[in-house]
C-alpha cells in the first residue's frame, strides 16, 4: 500500500514528507493508522548518529493510532482497537521472562537496525529499501507496521495526541522513579534536565510521596513548569559563586537520595553524581556521548551507584496502563506538557523543543 512518511535521507538531514510503499502486514504483524506521534530526543539523536548506510530511514517511536489490519497469528488485538505503540521485545529470552523486557536479547534487531529479523524492510521506494521498524513501528508516518508485543490497547475515549508520549518519554521518566527508586517521604530526588522525561519523573516522584524534589535546568520556562509540579528549582546560571552541587546538597539536607540525568552532558552527569548523599543512586537516561567523566573518589568513598536504565525498567504492557490509571485518578498530570503540531510542521516542532518553546511536541495527521 502507499502511505506518507517523514523520511530522513541521510545522517543529520531534515524530515521530509514523501510517499512510499508499505508492506501488507505479515501473520505476526499489525497495521496501525497513525493519528499522533511524539517527537523524542532519541529520534533526533539517532538521526544524527547512525551511519549513512542505515539511511534513508523513517523514525518515530511514540505512535498512537487505530488498528486497521491484524495478522493471522496475532491475538489480543482487533481491527478498530486504539493502541499506543512502544518498544519491541521477544517475550521469550531470559531477560524477558524475568520481566526486564527492555534488555531483551533481540533489542538491537527489533528496535534499531531498520529491518525485520529476516533482513527485509517494511518500507520501499521505487523498489529500493527504506529503513524502518524503528522500535518496531517507525510511526512518523500515516501508517505503521507494529506487533502484538509493542501494541498496548487503550480506552478509545482517550485523546491519542495527548497520550502518545506514554509509549516512551513519559514511561521512561516515571518508570525510573516508580520501578527503580520507589521513593518515600524521607527521600529526595534531583532531576537534571526538565524536558518531557525529567518532568514525568518529577510528577511521578511527587505522586509517590517523595519528600523533596529538586529540578535543575537552564531554561526558565521549564523550571516554571517543574515548580508548578512541586519541585524546588535551581537555575545554575543564577547561583553566583555557589555551585550546583552545593545548592542541591543544601536543599536536600546533605545530598539527594536519588538523581536522574536526562541531559547527556558529561559535566552535568558528574554534578548529578556529586549531588548524591552517601550510597545514593544516579540513573543516567540521556543519549549522547560515548563516555562520561565521573568523580572516582566520591564514588569509591561514599558507596554511590551510577547506572542506566532502558525505558525506566518498564514493561509497556504494564507501565502504560498503570500510568493511564494514575492519570485518571489525578496522580499523573502531564497533559499540559504536550503541544500538538501538524506533520507538515515537524521541523518547527523540533526547533521549538530545542528552544524551550515546547516540552513535548506531538505530531498529528
N, C-alpha and C positions, 0 to 999 in steps of 0.2 A: 504494500500500500504506500501511497505518497503521504508524507507528513512534513511539517515545518519544524526545523530545529535551529537552535542558536549554536552555530558551528564556530570553532576556532581553527583556523587553517594552519597555524604554526605557533611555536612557543612564544608566549607573550603577546600574541595577536589579539585583535578585537573580537568580540562576539558578533556574528553576523547571521541574520535570519535567512535561511535558504531552504529549498525543498529537497528532500532526499527520499530514498526508498527505505521502508521499514519492513522487516520480515513479518509474515504471519506468525502468531505465537506457536511454538512447539508444544509438545504434550505436557512439559513441566513449566510452561511459561504463561504469563498473564499479560494481556494487552490493556493498558490503562490510558484513558483520555485524560491528559493533564489539565487541571484547572489552575493550579498555582504551584510555584516552585520558589523556595527560599534561596537566596544568594548567600553562600557560606564562604568563609575565608579559605577553606580547603579547595573550593573550586578555583579561586584566584591564585592561590599558591602553586597548585599543580599545573595550572595553565602556564605559569611562568617557569616551572622547574622541570617538567617532563621533557625527554629528548625529542628531537624533531621527527624521528621515525615513528613516534606514537601519535602523530597528527596526520590528517585533520581529525578532530575529536569533538564529541558532544559531552559537556559536563552536566552537572545538576544532580543533587542527591538529597534534596528535601522536597520531593514531589508529593502532590496531593491531587487526587482525581477520582474518576469514576471508571469502574471495570467495564470494558466493552467485549472482551473475549476471554475465555478460560480454557487452558489446555486440558486434554482428556485425563491426565494424571493428577491434576490439581484438586485438592479438597479444601473445604472450609472457606472458599471464596466463590462468589457467584456474580454473574453479569448484573450490573446495576449497583453493586456494593460501592460505597465510598471508602477509599483507602488512603492511608498515609504510607509513603514509601521510605524505607530506611536502608541500612547496610545489609549485605548478604552474609550468610553463614551456612555451613553444610548440615548442622544439627546432628552430625554423626561422629565426628572425631572426639578425642578425649576432652579437649578444651570445651567443645560444645556440650558434651554430656555432663561436664562439671558446671555448666551454666555460664561459662565465660565465652560467649559466642563472638565477642569482639576479637578474640585471639584464635579464631578458627584456623585450622591448618591450611585452608584454602582461601584465606583472606586476600592475599595478593592477587590471585587469579580472579576471584569473584568480584572484587571491588575496584581494582586499579588498572589492570592490563589493557582493557578496552575491547575484549572479545570473549566469546564463550569458551568453555573448557576444551572444546574440540577445535578452537582456533578460528572459527567463523565469527563474523561481525553481524550484529543485528541491523546495522545501517549500511547502505551502499549509495554511491552517487555515480551515475554514468558507468555502472558496472564495477567501480573501484571501491574498496572498503573504506568506511568511515568508522573510526574507533568510537565505541560507545560503552554500554554496560557499566557505566561509572556507578559504583556502589550498587550494581545490579539494576540500574534504572536509566541513567542519563536523562533526567527529567527536565532539562532545559529544552523542551520540545512540546509539540502539541500531543504527541503520543509517546508512550514508553513501554518497552518490554520489561516486565518485572517477574517476580517469583513468589511462591507462597511464603517462603521464609522471610521475605522483606516487605510484604504487604500486610499492613495492620488495618483490619476492618474497623471503621468507626461509625458513630451515630450520624446518619445522613442529615440531621438538623444542624450539625456543626458547620461553621463557615470555613471552607477549605483554605482560603487565603490566610486566615488567622492562625490556623493550627498547623500549616505546612512545616514550620521550623521545628516542630516536635520530633521530626524524623532524624535530626542530627544535633543542631546547635542547642536547643533547649534541653534535650535529654542528656547531652554531654555535661553541661554545667550543673544541672540539677542532679544528675546521676552521680557525679563526683562527690557532691555533698551527701546525698542520701545513701549511696551504696558504699562509699569508702570511708567517709568521716563519721556520719551519724552523730552530729554534734549535739551537745546538751547545754543547759543554762550556765554551766561553769566553763564552757569552751569559748574560744574566739576564732574568728576566721578573717584573714586578709585576702582580698582579691586584687591582683594586679592586672588591670585591663578590663574596662567595663563596656565591652561590646555585648553581643547577644549571649554568648556563653558565660561571661563573667556576671552579667546581670541576672541570668537564670540561676546561677549559683547563689547569688545574694538572696534572691527571693526564696529559694529552697532552704537556705540556712535560717532565714527569719521564720519560715513556716515550721522548721524543725525545732525551734526554740533555742537556737544558738545565742549565747549571752551577749557577745559583742561581734559586730560585723564591720570591717573596715574596707573601704573601696579606694583604690589608688589609680588615678588616671590623669592625663594631661589635658583632657577635653572637658571644659566646664559644663558643657551640655550633658555629657554622660555622667559626670559627678552629680549633677542636679537630679537625674533620674535615679541614681543609686541612693541619694539622700531620701528621695521620695519612698524608696523601699525600706527605709530604716537603717541604712548604713551610715557610719561616720566617714566622711570623705576626706581624702588627702590629695592635694594637688602639689606634686613635688616642686613645681616652679615657684610656689609661694612660700616655701619653707625657710628661705634665707640660709643661715648657717647650719640650721638643724637638718640632719639627714633624714631620708625617708625611713630608714631602719630605726632611727631614734624615735621618730614620731609614732611609728606603728607600735614600738615597744611601750611607749608612753601611754598609748590608747588601750593597750591590751594587758597592762599590768606586768610587763616584763617580756612579752613575746607572745605571738599568736600560737594557738594550738595547731591551727591548720592554715595553709596558704595555697592559693591557686595562682598560677601564671597563665595568662592567655596571650601575652604579647609576643612570645618567642624572641625577645631581645635578651641577649646573653647577660648583659649587666643587670637587667631587671630581674631575671631569674636568680641571680646571685643575691640581690637585695631581698627577694622573697625568702630565700633560704635563711639569710641572716636575721630576718624579722621573726623567725620562729622561736618559741620557747624551747627549753630542753626537751628532747625527744619529740619535738613537733614534726609534722609531716607536710611536705610540699608536693603537690601534684602539678607537673608541667604539662599543659594542654596545647600550647601554641605550636604551630607547624612552621618551621623556618630554618635556622642554621643547622649545620651538621654537628656542631659542638657547642657546649655551654661551659663557661668558666664557673667553678664552684669554690667556696671557701673551705679548703680541706681541714684546716684547724678547727673551725667552727663545727664542721660535720663530725669529726672524729671525737672532739672533746664533749660534745653535747648529745650524742646519740640520735641525731636527726635523721629523718628519712626523706630522700628525694626520689620520686618515682613519676611515672607517667600513667596515663590511663587511656584506653580506647573507648570512646563514647561513654565515659563515666561508668565503666563496667556494666553498662545497661544491656539487657535483652529487650529489643524494641517491642516484642510481643507482650512483655510485662510492663516495661517502663512507660511506654506511651499511654496505655490505658490508665496506669497509676497517676501520671501527671494530668491527664484529662479529668480524672476523678477529683484530684486536688483543685484543678481549675474550677470545676463545677461547684465545689464546696467553698470557693473563695480563698483558697490557700495557695494559689499559684497564678497570681495576677499579672501575666506578662503580655496580655493582648495589646497594650498600648505601645509595645516595643516595635510592632510591625508597621511598616509603611509599604503600601502597595504601589506597584508600577506596572504599566503595560509591558509586554515583552519587547515592544519596539523601543522602550526606554531603558534597556538593560545597561547601556554604558552610563547613563545618568544615575541609575541605581548604584552602580559600582563607585562612581565618583562621590555620591552622597554618603555612602558608608565610610569612605576614606576620609571625608572632610568632617564627619560627625553630624551631618545634617540628618542622617537616618541611622538607627541602630540595627534594625533587621529588615532589609529590603526583601519583599516578596513579589515575584513577577506573576502576572495574571494574564490569561488569554481573554 
